[in-house]
Amino acid sequence: MAVGELALLGGEPVRTKAWPEWPVYDEREMNALKDVLESRAWSRSYGPKVQQFEEAFAKYQDSLYGIAVANGTAALEISLKAAGVEAGDEVIVPAYTFIATASAALQVNAIPIFADIDPDTGNIDPRSVEASLTDKTKALVPVHFGGRAADMDSLLEIARRHNLVVIEDACHGWGSTWRGRKVGAIGLAGGVSFQQSKNMTSGEGGFILTNDAETAGKCYSLQHIGRIEGRPFYEHHVIAWNYRMTEWQGAILLVQLERLEEQTQKRWENSLFLEERLKQFPCFRVLRTDPWVTRSSVHVYMIRYNEAAMEGVSRDKFLQALNAEGIPAWSGYPHPLYRNPVFTEMNFGRTGHPFTCSLYGRSVDYSKCDCPGTEQFCGDAVWLYQSMFLADQEDMLDIARAVEKVWENRATLRGGT
Ligand SMILES: Cc1ncc(COP(=O)(O)O)c(C=O)c1O
């Protein structure tokens, strides 16, 4: 094809057409919200929507039980607490993730320990998990990052050998499958997020998936200020949170769920179609798709930038050029999670709890964390967001055309003229 002058330097952009808007809604959400409004049952304690959603989403996600909560962070906190994680325990989390994966451990007074990822997949590396184990390790929290299932065979095997619980951070996992089975309830429990950017959303919201009845009961109580189903209203059994989902969220999510399967399949198929085209350009390295990744939710489509192949053009410059062509790609996390000030400055309040807790009795220095795979990945990952993959195959070709144009213009881009 004729390549033309880069839009960054004044040429015509490959694409001016808008990408699909997110979130998607129609009159079904409007009617569902109106129903809740008019029913005057706005809390789950008064209306049926949240419970209906719990049943429907748990079933969709191949899980026996489902507990809706206020957000994905709450889902992880509650899951860890229900699994018995407490002060003095260590929880292994990947260094490449959103802060909630680690902060959930801290919120239940446990210590997050950062394991490296495999830069070929973006997911936690079981070898690094093994190397991070101590006699304090109580739980592993793999993240199915971007929607691609983590290596659950190896992680479950490590957990079995060391008597650990596995809590999946399935906050990107709506509809993702591991060996054909939906993620989230493969370990003891898993947390899901319905925050605004997520593939299924009620603005904020979260969900706990589990196949274990006892864990489900504990999670229900922990989001409901320690109440137990069937017991008197003012009887509280444990210290817990009010992390209840509202009927507004339940109503919207019931409608969003109707679209989820079709949208998930579309995102997945579009991502495979796009990848076939992108892998022809030496400026990219595609991630390895392990046999257990049978479908990704494509919350984030990730690919790695190859600066050497681009003759030294930096990733930032490349992305500027791609953005100017009408492709909103970006670089994601700028550094591993442990390089955030909260960790490097050990900013944990006046008492330094839980690090200073006598039940722990160890010292942690996050400034010494070293996860080379994560450092590498932060330096070369390129992200494309889920809503772009709701467009058509022809739109995927625009992405490939824009990449081709930037690739062909690499010498100009390097010279900056
Ligand atoms: C990997 C991961 N874990 C946990 C969360 C927390 O979810 P929420 O924002 O709903 O609390 C997010 C959300 O961005 C996430 O991306």
PDBQT file of the ligand as one rigid body, heavy atoms in Angstrom, charges set to zero:
ROOT
HETATM    1  C1  LIG A 501      -6.037  -6.314  38.026  1.00  0.00    +0.000 C 
HETATM    2  C2  LIG A 501      -7.012  -5.533  38.854  1.00  0.00    +0.000 A 
HETATM    3  N1  LIG A 501      -7.265  -5.928  40.094  1.00  0.00    +0.000 NA
HETATM    4  C3  LIG A 501      -8.144  -5.262  40.878  1.00  0.00    +0.000 A 
HETATM    5  C4  LIG A 501      -8.807  -4.136  40.439  1.00  0.00    +0.000 A 
HETATM    6  C5  LIG A 501      -9.713  -3.404  41.372  1.00  0.00    +0.000 C 
HETATM    7  O1  LIG A 501     -11.006  -3.260  40.916  1.00  0.00    +0.000 OA
HETATM    8  P1  LIG A 501     -11.889  -1.989  41.362  1.00  0.00    +0.000 P 
HETATM    9  O2  LIG A 501     -11.370  -0.792  40.636  1.00  0.00    +0.000 OA
HETATM   10  O3  LIG A 501     -13.271  -2.385  40.961  1.00  0.00    +0.000 OA
HETATM   11  O4  LIG A 501     -11.753  -1.856  42.851  1.00  0.00    +0.000 OA
HETATM   12  C6  LIG A 501      -8.575  -3.698  39.142  1.00  0.00    +0.000 A 
HETATM   13  C7  LIG A 501      -9.293  -2.503  38.626  1.00  0.00    +0.000 C 
HETATM   14  O5  LIG A 501      -8.861  -1.666  37.961  1.00  0.00    +0.000 OA
HETATM   15  C8  LIG A 501      -7.638  -4.391  38.331  1.00  0.00    +0.000 A 
HETATM   16  O6  LIG A 501      -7.353  -3.966  37.085  1.00  0.00    +0.000 OA
ENDROOT
TORSDOF 0
